[in-house]
Amino acid sequence: MNTGSDIRRVGKTILLTGGAGYIGSHIAVELIRSGRDVVVLDNLCNSQPDVVTRVGDITGRTPPLVVGDIRDTDLVARTLRDHGC
């Protein structure tokens, strides 16, 4: 049986899909404030890339933005690998 205390982090960085949207950007701020590294993956269909810049203005750390669709499995795999998620 696996309990929460048994879970090991695979990577330090969190891949946050939809992170340039309203809810995602607020989650990004809180994750960064809690000391986590964040990579934002967003297709920008309902958001703007400058939202990620504003996350950096608020937190002092601008997360990398990967523009693409979560359904693109090659992009997701590459992003996970390249950013240590």
C-alpha positions in Angstrom: 0.0 0.0 0.0 1.3 3.4 -1.0 0.7 6.3 1.4 1.4 10.0 0.7 4.6 9.8 2.7 5.9 7.0 0.4 5.6 9.0 -2.7 8.9 10.1 -4.2 9.2 13.1 -6.5 10.5 12.0 -9.9 11.4 15.5 -10.9 11.5 18.8 -9.1 9.7 20.6 -11.9 6.0 20.6 -12.4 4.5 20.6 -15.9 1.4 22.9 -15.6 -0.9 22.5 -18.5 -3.1 25.5 -19.2 -0.8 27.6 -17.0 -1.3 30.8 -19.1 -5.0 30.8 -18.4 -6.7 32.5 -15.4 -6.8 29.5 -13.1 -3.5 28.1 -14.3 -1.6 31.3 -13.8 -2.8 31.6 -10.2 -1.7 28.0 -9.6 1.7 28.8 -11.1 2.1 31.7 -8.7 1.3 29.5 -5.7 3.5 26.7 -6.8 6.5 29.1 -7.4 5.8 30.8 -4.1 6.0 27.3 -2.4 9.4 26.7 -3.9 8.5 24.6 -6.9 9.8 25.0 -10.4 7.1 25.3 -13.0 7.0 24.8 -16.8 3.8 26.1 -18.5 2.4 24.2 -21.4 -0.5 26.1 -23.1 -1.9 26.3 -26.6 -2.9 29.9 -25.9 -6.4 29.4 -27.3 -7.9 31.3 -24.3 -4.9 33.1 -23.0 -1.9 35.3 -23.8 1.8 34.6 -23.4 2.3 37.8 -21.4 0.4 36.2 -18.6 3.4 34.0 -18.0 5.5 37.2 -17.9 3.2 38.6 -15.2 3.6 35.4 -13.2 7.3 36.3 -13.2 6.6 39.9 -12.2 4.7 38.6 -9.2 7.0 35.8 -8.1 10.4 37.0 -9.3 10.7 33.8 -11.4 9.2 33.6 -14.9 8.4 30.0 -15.8 9.3 28.7 -19.2 6.4 28.7 -21.6 6.0 25.9 -24.1 3.3 26.7 -26.7 1.5 23.6 -27.8 -1.3 21.2 -27.3 -1.5 18.6 -24.5 -2.7 16.1 -27.2 0.7 16.3 -28.9 2.4 13.4 -27.1 5.8 14.0 -28.7 5.8 17.6 -27.4 4.7 16.6 -24.0 7.4 13.9 -23.7 10.0 16.3 -25.0 8.9 18.9 -22.5 9.0 16.5 -19.6 12.5 15.3 -20.6 13.9 18.8 -21.4 12.7 20.4 -18.2 13.2 17.5 -15.8 9.6 17.1 -14.9 
